[in-house]
Each structure stands twice: as C-alpha cells, then as structure tokens.
Amino acid sequence: MTESEVQADGSWSPGLGANDVQLLLEIVGDTLKWSLSGDAASFSFDAYARGSALDQRLGNFVTLYHAAELRGCIGTLYATEKLYLSAHENTVHAAHEDRRFKSIEEGDLNRITYTVSVLSELREIESLSDFRLGAQGLSLRLHDRSAVFLPSVPIEQKWDARQTAEGLCRKAGLPLDAWQEDSARFEVFDSVVYASMQAGADDA
C-alpha cells in the first residue's frame, strides 16, 4: 500500500478521501514504472477501482525528486481532463520531458519520490499585495509569456512576494521588473499536496 502525507497550502480542499489519494498516488507510481519499462502497450486503468472524486477536472502538478533533489515537475493549471488522466500524463512529461533535466532512467527509480499537487481554479488578483505568500500559488501572464510557481517554491527559496514576482519574470524570460507593467496579470490558486513513498518501493 502506498503511504502518503497531505499538506494543504490553504483552506481549499479537492474533496479526495483516503482511498482516492492512495489510488491517485498508485496511478502516478505505476505510470512512472510503465514509462520506464519499454512496454509498447497503452497504460491500462482497468485495474483501478476509481471513485467519482478522481473524475473531477482539476489542475495538477506532478513533481519528481531524486534523493530529495528536484528531478522534474510538469503540470496543468487549467483543468481539461479528469484528474487521474491528467496526473498520468503529467507523470510521463515530468519524467521525460522537463527540459531542465535528463530523462529519468530505470536505474533512478529506487531513489525517486514524488508529489501530486491538486489545484483549485485560478482567480485573478488586483495586485501583488493580494498574494498570500506560502498559502497560494502564483501565476504571471504578460504579453505572450507566462510562468507559475506552486505555493512551496517561494518558501523553499526564502523569497518575499517581490522576489517571487521577479522569479516568475525570470522563468518567463522577461525583465525582472516586467511584473510592474500595467498589462501584467497575476492569478492565484490554492493547492493540496500528496506525497509518496519511494516510487521503486514494493507495495506492502
């Protein structure tokens, strides 16, 4: 059985029960193993007795760690698919398509842990002063550029709100002060983070 811990960054909840969380994490872990197996067959969800909670259309990010160091993070801000399908796809992308890192290999598996961050709907804020550091994720949109940080990022980096905005500009390939432009748009979201055991560990 997959163990998990739940970290809520705000008061919002996606309404997942313990069995839903366990199943979501199992799907992510099994997806990661499948993506490394070389199996040409499509991933099958038939063995998972899913409840309706995992059919919700919710944004989510899958974050992979190797020996506690970030190894890949890909997600979907805007909900277009059912949660379990979106998390499956984000797992594959995080493992093999995060351009900051080389693709994960089978030999890495026993040192990989992962989290799934499930997101609320985004809502626009008037200014950076309305952003609740550490309790909300933050998205910046300006012209044709955009970038996003999960709530944990500024805390891990020891950033204040201004440094978080500058970090978003850097990530989006914009000048560090571009967030102050009148056309810059900030959106915030809440998240709940579900953390796994090692991906390569055998289920008990």
Residue pairs with C-beta under 8 A, 6 or more apart in sequence:
1 22
1 203
1 204
2 22
2 25
2 26
2 29
2 196
2 197
2 203
3 196
3 197
4 21
4 22
4 25
4 194
4 195
4 196
4 197
5 194
5 195
6 21
6 192
6 193
6 194
6 195
7 192
7 193
7 195
8 192
8 193
9 134
9 135
9 136
9 137
9 151
9 152
9 190
9 191
9 192
9 193
10 120
10 132
10 135
10 136
10 151
10 190
10 191
11 190
12 120
12 190
12 191
12 192
13 192
14 53
14 56
14 58
14 83
14 118
14 120
14 192
15 53
15 56
16 24
16 53
16 54
16 118
16 192
16 194
17 51
17 53
19 51
20 51
20 53
20 54
21 194
23 48
23 49
23 50
23 51
23 54
23 84
24 54
24 83
24 84
24 87
24 116
24 194
25 114
25 116
25 194
25 196
26 48
26 203
27 45
27 48
27 84
27 87
27 88
28 62
28 87
28 88
28 91
28 114
28 116
28 196
29 114
29 196
29 199
30 43
31 43
31 87
31 88
31 91
31 92
32 64
32 91
32 95
32 104
32 109
32 112
32 114
32 199
33 109
33 199
33 200
34 43
35 91
35 92
35 95
35 96
36 95
36 104
36 105
36 106
36 109
37 106
43 88
45 84
45 88
48 84
50 84
53 83
54 82
54 83
54 84
55 82
55 83
55 84
56 79
56 82
56 83
57 79
57 80
57 81
57 82
57 83
57 86
58 79
58 83
58 86
58 118
58 119
58 120
59 75
59 76
59 77
59 78
59 79
59 86
59 118
59 119
59 120
59 121
59 122
59 189
60 75
60 76
60 83
60 86
60 87
60 90
60 116
60 117
60 118
60 119
61 73
61 74
61 75
61 76
61 90
61 116
61 117
61 119
61 150
62 73
62 74
62 75
62 87
62 90
62 91
62 93
62 94
62 114
62 115
62 116
62 117
63 70
63 72
63 73
63 94
63 114
63 115
63 116
63 117
63 150
64 70
64 71
64 72
64 73
64 94
64 95
64 104
64 112
64 113
64 114
64 199
65 71
65 112
65 113
65 114
65 115
66 104
66 108
66 111
66 112
67 111
68 113
70 101
71 101
71 104
71 108
71 112
72 94
72 95
72 98
72 100
72 101
72 104
73 94
73 98
74 90
74 93
74 94
74 97
74 98
75 90
75 117
75 119
76 86
76 89
76 90
77 119
77 122
77 139
77 148
77 189
78 122
79 86
79 121
80 86
81 89
83 118
87 116
91 114
95 103
95 104
96 103
96 104
97 103
104 112
109 199
109 200
110 198
110 199
110 200
110 201
111 198
111 200
112 198
112 199
112 200
113 195
113 196
113 197
113 198
113 199
114 195
114 196
114 199
115 193
115 194
115 195
115 196
116 193
116 194
116 196
117 150
117 191
117 192
117 193
117 194
118 191
118 192
118 193
118 194
119 137
119 189
119 190
119 191
120 189
120 190
120 191
121 189
122 139
122 187
122 188
122 189
123 187
123 188
123 189
124 185
124 186
124 187
125 131
125 186
125 187
125 188
127 186
128 161
128 162
128 165
128 179
128 186
129 161
130 186
130 188
131 138
131 161
131 164
131 186
131 188
132 188
133 154
133 155
133 160
133 161
133 164
134 151
134 152
134 154
134 155
135 151
135 190
136 151
136 188
136 189
136 190
137 148
137 149
137 150
137 151
137 188
137 189
137 190
137 191
138 148
138 149
138 154
138 164
138 165
138 168
138 186
138 187
138 188
139 146
139 147
139 148
139 149
139 168
139 186
139 187
139 188
139 189
140 146
140 147
140 148
140 165
140 168
140 169
140 172
140 179
140 184
140 185
140 186
141 184
141 185
141 187
142 172
142 174
142 178
142 179
142 181
142 183
142 184
142 185
143 183
145 172
145 173
145 174
146 172
147 168
147 169
147 171
147 172
148 168
149 164
149 167
149 168
149 171
150 191
151 190
151 191
152 193
153 159
153 164
153 167
154 160
154 161
154 163
154 164
154 167
157 163
157 167
159 167
165 179
165 186
166 176
166 177
166 179
168 179
169 175
169 176
169 177
169 178
169 179
170 176
172 178
178 184
179 186
